[in-house]
Amino acid sequence: MNKKVILMILDGWGHSPNPEVSAIDNAETPFIDSLYEKYPNAELRT
């Protein structure tokens, strides 16, 4: 059985420790939100 995997890199997409000043946290992003809810994900900190 073949399992498909996707590596999705969202360059410039970041999460701020302070969501009050984060444009991404304050924006409506239903598609990305659905991906976070449905699939395993990880955050790379640099």
SVG drawing of the C-alpha trace seen along z (x, -y; Angstrom):
<svg xmlns="http://www.w3.org/2000/svg" viewBox="-13 -44 30 46">
<polyline fill="none" stroke="black" stroke-width="0.4" points="0.0,0.0 1.4,-3.3 0.9,-6.3 1.2,-9.8 3.0,-12.5 3.2,-16.2 5.8,-18.6 4.2,-22.0 6.5,-25.0 4.8,-28.3 7.6,-30.8 6.8,-33.9 4.0,-32.2 4.8,-32.5 3.2,-32.4 3.9,-35.1 4.0,-34.5 1.8,-37.6 -1.3,-36.9 -2.6,-40.4 0.0,-41.8 0.1,-38.8 -1.4,-39.5 -1.7,-35.8 -3.4,-35.0 -5.9,-37.9 -6.6,-37.0 -9.4,-34.7 -7.6,-31.7 -10.2,-28.9 -8.3,-26.7 -5.1,-26.7 -7.1,-26.3 -8.8,-23.2 -5.4,-21.7 -4.1,-22.3 -7.2,-20.6 -7.3,-17.6 -3.6,-16.7 -0.6,-16.2 1.7,-19.3 4.8,-20.7 6.4,-24.1 10.0,-24.8 11.5,-27.5 14.5,-29.4"/>
</svg>
